Amino acid sequence: MGARVQLDQVVGSISEDDRDAYVRLLALRQGKRWVLHDCWVLVGAEPPGWVETEWMYERYAFVAGRVAAADLALLYSDSACNPMTVGSLTVWSPGAATTATVERRPGYSRLDRPQLTFPVVEYTLSPFDQTDRQPPHMMLVGVGGAPSFPEPDSAWRAFFEGDFSLTGRSSPSSDLAVVRIADRAAWIAGVHITATELTVTVEGDAVQGIDLELYGVEERAVRPLDAAGPVTIALADGLPTHAWLWLKRGTDWLDYRSIDPSSVWTDQAGRAGVEIDLPVDPVAAVEALIASGEGPRLEFKQMLPNRDTRRTLKTVAAFAMGDGGSIVFGINRDEVTITGIAEDKPSTQMRDELGNLLRSTVQPTPEFEIKEYRLDGKLILVLDVQPGQNPPYGLVTPSARDKPLEYFVRRGSNTYGAQPDELRSAVLGNGGTAEDFSTRRR
């Protein structure tokens, strides 16, 4: 949870920055003016996949453009007198609240959109007046090459998140602006792990005098750094368990990364620049999974689900709502006996059908992976569900598509219907707002 700071402090930090700011915003027409509704800003580095864009509609304008950081007049609480030009659009701000939230984020943070490879200082600003923040509901018919959409939320997801599907559930938040300041002092650019050594590539503009720390249960080490580049640490007994990397200067962290292959923090290690070349026995891995027994992140099923067996699908939604989890198919209810899955069709077809069932039933669909194993000649499928980045995750009722989604949570080794306070905690705990919570429940 971020700390609260005065808006003047935020404005001072940004106005003194001589770098460019990359702005992606939504503005609404009010009379003859375009008034800012919300925006994302990155100062000091070009976002991945950056393209300057303008989508113009009758009452909506989506613009991505580059400005000088010092010219971000929209951040001033009295900015009603200070319009800002982004691209060809002049935008007026409704004014920001007198305090903002500040939080440091490491590189490759899963909460960032888009995901950045370097650390940032993130400021979240709220509008001075929280009333009347609901954008008008209307079809958006684009001009000048802008795509058309049946309603505004789909346009927002396409422009801000690159999601052009019409089934997503994210929508504009109640925030006025999210401003990320790139911290280019030092960051962990890449990690390569083998059975005998760990190589960490450190990049940055002020690396001299910082420390690289390897933390683990069996081994801990600190390496002082004089320059950017690769740093190698010998692993006499292999990678220690619960392994983390820290870049630090004194008592301040500059960047960090979990590198324990079994940690929930490392579920998407490849996307975080972590390359692990450790020998893995897939059969031993699934045997260890089965031996651990059912719990908050693990469930066993004897058969694959279909549209009529909703219990398994409830668990998928609950895993996505929480810390993720795995479902092992082909295990008896006694949680010990390996029965395998009846092979009345090719295993690739089973995997495809399971994936399609999840995509059509769990909304929004979380990231997942289906793995295939053979134990004692019997087919085992393991469904790994990632922790969701856009909760809550609900279940569609096949017989009534217009019925509200049903939500579930995991308590111990069982799945239960989610209570309102659990839904609220899931949304707010992921950086959402009370308005997001109210919107997503509908």
SEFITOR-768593 format. One record per residue (C-alpha): x, y, z; residue in three letters; residue number from 1. Coordinates in steps of 0.05 Angstrom, whole numbers. Example, Ala and Ser with C-alpha at 12.3 -4.5 7.8 and 13.67 -1.06 7.14 Angstrom:
246 | -90 | 156 | Ala | 1 $
273 | -21 | 143 | Ser | 2 $
//
This chain:
0 | 0 | 0 | Met | 1 $
29 | 68 | -19 | Gly | 2 $
43 | 126 | 27 | Ala | 3 $
4 | 192 | 23 | Arg | 4 $
42 | 254 | 1 | Val | 5 $
23 | 326 | -14 | Gln | 6 $
7 | 342 | -86 | Leu | 7 $
58 | 399 | -84 | Asp | 8 $
113 | 348 | -69 | Gln | 9 $
92 | 307 | -130 | Val | 10 $
90 | 368 | -175 | Val | 11 $
158 | 390 | -150 | Gly | 12 $
189 | 323 | -166 | Ser | 13 $
162 | 322 | -236 | Ile | 14 $
173 | 395 | -254 | Ser | 15 $
247 | 387 | -238 | Glu | 16 $
254 | 328 | -284 | Asp | 17 $
284 | 348 | -351 | Asp | 18 $
266 | 284 | -387 | Arg | 19 $
208 | 270 | -433 | Asp | 20 $
141 | 244 | -409 | Ala | 21 $
100 | 193 | -449 | Tyr | 22 $
26 | 205 | -439 | Val | 23 $
-33 | 161 | -455 | Arg | 24 $
-99 | 195 | -438 | Leu | 25 $
-174 | 194 | -444 | Leu | 26 $
-210 | 262 | -450 | Ala | 27 $
-284 | 277 | -453 | Leu | 28 $
-316 | 335 | -490 | Arg | 29 $
-350 | 385 | -444 | Gln | 30 $
-377 | 443 | -484 | Gly | 31 $
-320 | 469 | -527 | Lys | 32 $
-266 | 438 | -483 | Arg | 33 $
-234 | 370 | -479 | Trp | 34 $
-229 | 353 | -404 | Val | 35 $
-182 | 300 | -377 | Leu | 36 $
-216 | 238 | -350 | His | 37 $
-156 | 193 | -335 | Asp | 38 $
-85 | 181 | -360 | Cys | 39 $
-22 | 140 | -352 | Trp | 40 $
45 | 174 | -355 | Val | 41 $
116 | 147 | -357 | Leu | 42 $
172 | 198 | -346 | Val | 43 $
243 | 184 | -368 | Gly | 44 $
236 | 123 | -413 | Ala | 45 $
197 | 103 | -474 | Glu | 46 $
144 | 50 | -458 | Pro | 47 $
149 | -16 | -495 | Pro | 48 $
110 | -16 | -560 | Gly | 49 $
102 | 60 | -558 | Trp | 50 $
64 | 91 | -616 | Val | 51 $
37 | 162 | -617 | Glu | 52 $
-37 | 154 | -630 | Thr | 53 $
-102 | 194 | -633 | Glu | 54 $
-171 | 163 | -634 | Trp | 55 $
-224 | 217 | -641 | Met | 56 $
-299 | 208 | -630 | Tyr | 57 $
-358 | 254 | -619 | Glu | 58 $
-348 | 261 | -544 | Arg | 59 $
-287 | 217 | -531 | Tyr | 60 $
-214 | 228 | -547 | Ala | 61 $
-159 | 177 | -535 | Phe | 62 $
-89 | 206 | -546 | Val | 63 $
-18 | 180 | -537 | Ala | 64 $
36 | 232 | -543 | Gly | 65 $
103 | 256 | -516 | Arg | 66 $
111 | 321 | -476 | Val | 67 $
164 | 351 | -431 | Ala | 68 $
157 | 326 | -360 | Ala | 69 $
159 | 397 | -334 | Ala | 70 $
98 | 414 | -376 | Asp | 71 $
51 | 365 | -343 | Leu | 72 $
6 | 421 | -321 | Ala | 73 $
-52 | 373 | -309 | Leu | 74 $
-19 | 353 | -243 | Leu | 75 $
-31 | 421 | -211 | Tyr | 76 $
-92 | 425 | -167 | Ser | 77 $
-108 | 494 | -197 | Asp | 78 $
-96 | 469 | -268 | Ser | 79 $
-164 | 491 | -292 | Ala | 80 $
-126 | 552 | -317 | Cys | 81 $
-69 | 512 | -348 | Asn | 82 $
-87 | 468 | -408 | Pro | 83 $
-37 | 418 | -434 | Met | 84 $
-27 | 399 | -507 | Thr | 85 $
-15 | 326 | -523 | Val | 86 $
-8 | 310 | -597 | Gly | 87 $
-58 | 356 | -631 | Ser | 88 $
-106 | 357 | -573 | Leu | 89 $
-110 | 412 | -520 | Thr | 90 $
-133 | 382 | -455 | Val | 91 $
-160 | 416 | -393 | Trp | 92 $
-155 | 384 | -325 | Ser | 93 $
-212 | 381 | -274 | Pro | 94 $
-160 | 391 | -219 | Gly | 95 $
-126 | 341 | -174 | Ala | 96 $
-137 | 327 | -100 | Ala | 97 $
-87 | 358 | -53 | Thr | 98 $
-55 | 291 | -34 | Thr | 99 $
-31 | 233 | -75 | Ala | 100 $
-6 | 162 | -64 | Thr | 101 $
67 | 144 | -76 | Val | 102 $
97 | 75 | -82 | Glu | 103 $
162 | 45 | -109 | Arg | 104 $
156 | -14 | -156 | Arg | 105 $
212 | -62 | -179 | Pro | 106 $
226 | -79 | -250 | Gly | 107 $
180 | -131 | -283 | Tyr | 108 $
125 | -116 | -232 | Ser | 109 $
65 | -159 | -251 | Arg | 110 $
19 | -101 | -231 | Leu | 111 $
47 | -53 | -282 | Asp | 112 $
11 | -41 | -348 | Arg | 113 $
51 | -43 | -391 | Pro | 114 $
103 | -84 | -354 | Gln | 115 $
168 | -47 | -347 | Leu | 116 $
238 | -77 | -342 | Thr | 117 $
264 | -23 | -294 | Phe | 118 $
240 | 4 | -226 | Pro | 119 $
194 | 64 | -221 | Val | 120 $
167 | 112 | -170 | Val | 121 $
92 | 112 | -180 | Glu | 122 $
45 | 169 | -161 | Tyr | 123 $
-30 | 160 | -163 | Thr | 124 $
-72 | 224 | -166 | Leu | 125 $
-146 | 230 | -153 | Ser | 126 $
-191 | 284 | -182 | Pro | 127 $
-207 | 343 | -137 | Phe | 128 $
-281 | 331 | -147 | Asp | 129 $
-301 | 257 | -145 | Gln | 130 $
-373 | 269 | -167 | Thr | 131 $
-399 | 255 | -237 | Asp | 132 $
-341 | 211 | -258 | Arg | 133 $
-383 | 162 | -299 | Gln | 134 $
-369 | 172 | -373 | Pro | 135 $
-429 | 176 | -420 | Pro | 136 $
-450 | 108 | -448 | His | 137 $
-453 | 110 | -523 | Met | 138 $
-428 | 77 | -586 | Met | 139 $
-361 | 104 | -609 | Leu | 140 $
-356 | 112 | -684 | Val | 141 $
-285 | 132 | -703 | Gly | 142 $
-260 | 181 | -754 | Val | 143 $
-192 | 189 | -786 | Gly | 144 $
-175 | 115 | -780 | Gly | 145 $
-197 | 107 | -708 | Ala | 146 $
-231 | 39 | -695 | Pro | 147 $
-305 | 38 | -676 | Ser | 148 $
-332 | 5 | -613 | Phe | 149 $
-401 | -13 | -587 | Pro | 150 $
-388 | 20 | -520 | Glu | 151 $
-334 | 62 | -485 | Pro | 152 $
-303 | 8 | -439 | Asp | 153 $
-282 | -34 | -499 | Ser | 154 $
-248 | 27 | -530 | Ala | 155 $
-212 | 41 | -464 | Trp | 156 $
-186 | -30 | -458 | Arg | 157 $
-162 | -30 | -530 | Ala | 158 $
-126 | 37 | -523 | Phe | 159 $
-96 | 30 | -454 | Phe | 160 $
-86 | -46 | -449 | Glu | 161 $
-82 | -68 | -522 | Gly | 162 $
-142 | -114 | -511 | Asp | 163 $
-188 | -109 | -572 | Phe | 164 $
-235 | -165 | -549 | Ser | 165 $
-305 | -145 | -529 | Leu | 166 $
-309 | -192 | -469 | Thr | 167 $
-262 | -159 | -419 | Gly | 168 $
-287 | -129 | -354 | Arg | 169 $
-235 | -75 | -338 | Ser | 170 $
-256 | -3 | -347 | Ser | 171 $
-232 | 68 | -330 | Pro | 172 $
-216 | 75 | -257 | Ser | 173 $
-234 | 133 | -211 | Ser | 174 $
-162 | 158 | -212 | Asp | 175 $
-144 | 221 | -250 | Leu | 176 $
-72 | 201 | -266 | Ala | 177 $
-21 | 147 | -253 | Val | 178 $
49 | 176 | -263 | Val | 179 $
110 | 131 | -263 | Arg | 180 $
179 | 162 | -257 | Ile | 181 $
232 | 116 | -286 | Ala | 182 $
288 | 102 | -235 | Asp | 183 $
348 | 89 | -280 | Arg | 184 $
400 | 88 | -224 | Ala | 185 $
408 | 12 | -226 | Ala | 186 $
365 | -48 | -241 | Trp | 187 $
368 | -123 | -252 | Ile | 188 $
365 | -131 | -327 | Ala | 189 $
373 | -207 | -331 | Gly | 190 $
386 | -269 | -289 | Val | 191 $
417 | -335 | -313 | His | 192 $
416 | -393 | -264 | Ile | 193 $
453 | -459 | -274 | Thr | 194 $
468 | -516 | -226 | Ala | 195 $
536 | -485 | -208 | Thr | 196 $
531 | -410 | -216 | Glu | 197 $
485 | -349 | -217 | Leu | 198 $
498 | -293 | -266 | Thr | 199 $
462 | -226 | -256 | Val | 200 $
465 | -171 | -308 | Thr | 201 $
460 | -103 | -276 | Val | 202 $
445 | -40 | -316 | Glu | 203 $
437 | 33 | -296 | Gly | 204 $
466 | 102 | -296 | Asp | 205 $
492 | 102 | -224 | Ala | 206 $
515 | 31 | -208 | Val | 207 $
580 | 49 | -173 | Gln | 208 $
576 | 40 | -98 | Gly | 209 $
515 | -5 | -95 | Ile | 210 $
511 | -77 | -71 | Asp | 211 $
481 | -139 | -103 | Leu | 212 $
455 | -186 | -50 | Glu | 213 $
435 | -259 | -58 | Leu | 214 $
389 | -281 | -2 | Tyr | 215 $
373 | -355 | 10 | Gly | 216 $
361 | -404 | 66 | Val | 217 $
425 | -443 | 57 | Glu | 218 $
470 | -388 | 28 | Glu | 219 $
474 | -312 | 28 | Arg | 220 $
525 | -268 | -8 | Ala | 221 $
537 | -194 | -22 | Val | 222 $
577 | -167 | -81 | Arg | 223 $
597 | -93 | -84 | Pro | 224 $
590 | -64 | -154 | Leu | 225 $
633 | -12 | -189 | Asp | 226 $
601 | -13 | -258 | Ala | 227 $
543 | -41 | -298 | Ala | 228 $
550 | -110 | -329 | Gly | 229 $
546 | -184 | -310 | Pro | 230 $
562 | -208 | -240 | Val | 231 $
574 | -282 | -227 | Thr | 232 $
563 | -316 | -160 | Ile | 233 $
587 | -389 | -152 | Ala | 234 $
534 | -437 | -125 | Leu | 235 $
574 | -492 | -92 | Ala | 236 $
511 | -528 | -68 | Asp | 237 $
463 | -505 | -121 | Gly | 238 $
412 | -448 | -118 | Leu | 239 $
390 | -438 | -45 | Pro | 240 $
317 | -445 | -29 | Thr | 241 $
274 | -382 | -21 | His | 242 $
326 | -345 | -64 | Ala | 243 $
319 | -270 | -75 | Trp | 244 $
363 | -218 | -108 | Leu | 245 $
368 | -147 | -82 | Trp | 246 $
402 | -86 | -111 | Leu | 247 $
412 | -37 | -54 | Lys | 248 $
447 | 26 | -33 | Arg | 249 $
453 | 29 | 43 | Gly | 250 $
384 | 14 | 71 | Thr | 251 $
347 | 32 | 6 | Asp | 252 $
329 | -20 | -46 | Trp | 253 $
337 | -2 | -119 | Leu | 254 $
309 | -66 | -150 | Asp | 255 $
294 | -138 | -129 | Tyr | 256 $
274 | -204 | -158 | Arg | 257 $
250 | -272 | -132 | Ser | 258 $
289 | -328 | -166 | Ile | 259 $
265 | -389 | -127 | Asp | 260 $
234 | -434 | -181 | Pro | 261 $
182 | -460 | -132 | Ser | 262 $
160 | -391 | -107 | Ser | 263 $
93 | -360 | -125 | Val | 264 $
133 | -296 | -138 | Trp | 265 $
169 | -333 | -195 | Thr | 266 $
107 | -361 | -230 | Asp | 267 $
126 | -323 | -293 | Gln | 268 $
202 | -323 | -286 | Ala | 269 $
215 | -320 | -361 | Gly | 270 $
175 | -256 | -367 | Arg | 271 $
216 | -226 | -312 | Ala | 272 $
283 | -237 | -347 | Gly | 273 $
300 | -299 | -305 | Val | 274 $
330 | -357 | -345 | Glu | 275 $
334 | -421 | -305 | Ile | 276 $
377 | -478 | -333 | Asp | 277 $
367 | -528 | -276 | Leu | 278 $
356 | -602 | -290 | Pro | 279 $
282 | -617 | -279 | Val | 280 $
251 | -686 | -275 | Asp | 281 $
179 | -674 | -297 | Pro | 282 $
155 | -740 | -267 | Val | 283 $
188 | -724 | -201 | Ala | 284 $
157 | -654 | -202 | Ala | 285 $
86 | -680 | -210 | Val | 286 $
98 | -736 | -160 | Glu | 287 $
120 | -683 | -109 | Ala | 288 $
58 | -642 | -125 | Leu | 289 $
13 | -702 | -111 | Ile | 290 $
50 | -720 | -47 | Ala | 291 $
39 | -650 | -19 | Ser | 292 $
-37 | -662 | -13 | Gly | 293 $
-96 | -616 | -27 | Glu | 294 $
-93 | -546 | 1 | Gly | 295 $
-106 | -473 | -15 | Pro | 296 $
-67 | -478 | -81 | Arg | 297 $
-78 | -551 | -100 | Leu | 298 $
-137 | -595 | -117 | Glu | 299 $
-144 | -666 | -145 | Phe | 300 $
-197 | -689 | -195 | Lys | 301 $
-208 | -758 | -224 | Gln | 302 $
-241 | -735 | -288 | Met | 303 $
-238 | -674 | -333 | Leu | 304 $
-295 | -624 | -326 | Pro | 305 $
-350 | -609 | -376 | Asn | 306 $
-403 | -555 | -379 | Arg | 307 $
-445 | -592 | -328 | Asp | 308 $
-390 | -603 | -276 | Thr | 309 $
-383 | -533 | -249 | Arg | 310 $
-346 | -551 | -185 | Arg | 311 $
-278 | -554 | -220 | Thr | 312 $
-292 | -488 | -256 | Leu | 313 $
-309 | -455 | -190 | Lys | 314 $
-240 | -475 | -165 | Thr | 315 $
-207 | -444 | -226 | Val | 316 $
-243 | -378 | -212 | Ala | 317 $
-223 | -382 | -138 | Ala | 318 $
-150 | -396 | -155 | Phe | 319 $
-149 | -335 | -201 | Ala | 320 $
-181 | -292 | -147 | Met | 321 $
-126 | -312 | -98 | Gly | 322 $
-54 | -334 | -104 | Asp | 323 $
-65 | -381 | -163 | Gly | 324 $
-62 | -457 | -159 | Gly | 325 $
-61 | -524 | -194 | Ser | 326 $
-113 | -577 | -209 | Ile | 327 $
-86 | -648 | -221 | Val | 328 $
-133 | -691 | -264 | Phe | 329 $
-128 | -766 | -259 | Gly | 330 $
-123 | -774 | -183 | Ile | 331 $
-174 | -813 | -141 | Asn | 332 $
-215 | -777 | -88 | Arg | 333 $
-171 | -811 | -36 | Asp | 334 $
-117 | -762 | -60 | Glu | 335 $
-67 | -819 | -66 | Val | 336 $
-88 | -868 | -120 | Thr | 337 $
-66 | -850 | -191 | Ile | 338 $
-124 | -871 | -236 | Thr | 339 $
-104 | -833 | -298 | Gly | 340 $
-152 | -801 | -348 | Ile | 341 $
-193 | -845 | -395 | Ala | 342 $
-160 | -838 | -463 | Glu | 343 $
-221 | -841 | -508 | Asp | 344 $
-192 | -786 | -551 | Lys | 345 $
-123 | -756 | -564 | Pro | 346 $
-92 | -720 | -504 | Ser | 347 $
-81 | -658 | -547 | Thr | 348 $
-156 | -655 | -560 | Gln | 349 $
-170 | -662 | -485 | Met | 350 $
-124 | -604 | -470 | Arg | 351 $
-155 | -560 | -524 | Asp | 352 $
-226 | -576 | -500 | Glu | 353 $
-207 | -560 | -428 | Leu | 354 $
-175 | -494 | -448 | Gly | 355 $
-236 | -474 | -490 | Asn | 356 $
-282 | -491 | -432 | Leu | 357 $
-244 | -446 | -385 | Leu | 358 $
-244 | -388 | -436 | Arg | 359 $
-319 | -392 | -445 | Ser | 360 $
-337 | -402 | -372 | Thr | 361 $
-289 | -362 | -328 | Val | 362 $
-292 | -287 | -339 | Gln | 363 $
-245 | -252 | -347 | Pro | 364 $
-203 | -313 | -366 | Thr | 365 $
-140 | -317 | -323 | Pro | 366 $
-73 | -339 | -350 | Glu | 367 $
-66 | -414 | -347 | Phe | 368 $
-24 | -472 | -374 | Glu | 369 $
-43 | -545 | -384 | Ile | 370 $
14 | -595 | -376 | Lys | 371 $
14 | -669 | -394 | Glu | 372 $
50 | -725 | -355 | Tyr | 373 $
53 | -800 | -353 | Arg | 374 $
57 | -836 | -286 | Leu | 375 $
60 | -912 | -289 | Asp | 376 $
36 | -907 | -360 | Gly | 377 $
-26 | -868 | -340 | Lys | 378 $
-44 | -800 | -368 | Leu | 379 $
-43 | -742 | -319 | Ile | 380 $
-61 | -670 | -337 | Leu | 381 $
-42 | -612 | -292 | Val | 382 $
-78 | -545 | -299 | Leu | 383 $
-36 | -487 | -271 | Asp | 384 $
-77 | -424 | -258 | Val | 385 $
-39 | -359 | -249 | Gln | 386 $
-58 | -307 | -196 | Pro | 387 $
-105 | -259 | -232 | Gly | 388 $
-85 | -187 | -246 | Gln | 389 $
-156 | -162 | -256 | Asn | 390 $
-201 | -191 | -201 | Pro | 391 $
-256 | -209 | -188 | Pro | 392 $
-260 | -272 | -231 | Tyr | 393 $
-330 | -301 | -240 | Gly | 394 $
-366 | -360 | -269 | Leu | 395 $
-415 | -354 | -327 | Val | 396 $
-480 | -392 | -321 | Thr | 397 $
-485 | -430 | -387 | Pro | 398 $
-561 | -433 | -387 | Ser | 399 $
-569 | -358 | -372 | Ala | 400 $
-514 | -315 | -402 | Arg | 401 $
-548 | -251 | -378 | Asp | 402 $
-546 | -275 | -305 | Lys | 403 $
-493 | -240 | -261 | Pro | 404 $
-427 | -276 | -254 | Leu | 405 $
-417 | -320 | -192 | Glu | 406 $
-353 | -310 | -152 | Tyr | 407 $
-314 | -359 | -109 | Phe | 408 $
-255 | -360 | -61 | Val | 409 $
-209 | -414 | -34 | Arg | 410 $
-210 | -429 | 41 | Arg | 411 $
-162 | -485 | 59 | Gly | 412 $
-174 | -543 | 11 | Ser | 413 $
-246 | -523 | -6 | Asn | 414 $
-279 | -473 | -52 | Thr | 415 $
-336 | -428 | -27 | Tyr | 416 $
-380 | -373 | -54 | Gly | 417 $
-346 | -306 | -44 | Ala | 418 $
-375 | -257 | 6 | Gln | 419 $
-380 | -182 | -11 | Pro | 420 $
-322 | -165 | 34 | Asp | 421 $
-278 | -217 | 1 | Glu | 422 $
-295 | -189 | -68 | Leu | 423 $
-279 | -119 | -44 | Arg | 424 $
-212 | -142 | -15 | Ser | 425 $
-193 | -177 | -80 | Ala | 426 $
-205 | -114 | -121 | Val | 427 $
-175 | -64 | -73 | Leu | 428 $
-115 | -110 | -59 | Gly | 429 $
-98 | -108 | -133 | Asn | 430 $
-95 | -33 | -136 | Gly | 431 $
-167 | -23 | -154 | Gly | 432 $
-215 | 27 | -123 | Thr | 433 $
-283 | 25 | -90 | Ala | 434 $
-314 | 47 | -155 | Glu | 435 $
-280 | -11 | -191 | Asp | 436 $
-309 | -58 | -139 | Phe | 437 $
-380 | -32 | -151 | Ser | 438 $
-372 | -34 | -226 | Thr | 439 $
-344 | -104 | -231 | Arg | 440 $
-397 | -135 | -187 | Arg | 441 $
-450 | -116 | -237 | Arg | 442 $
//
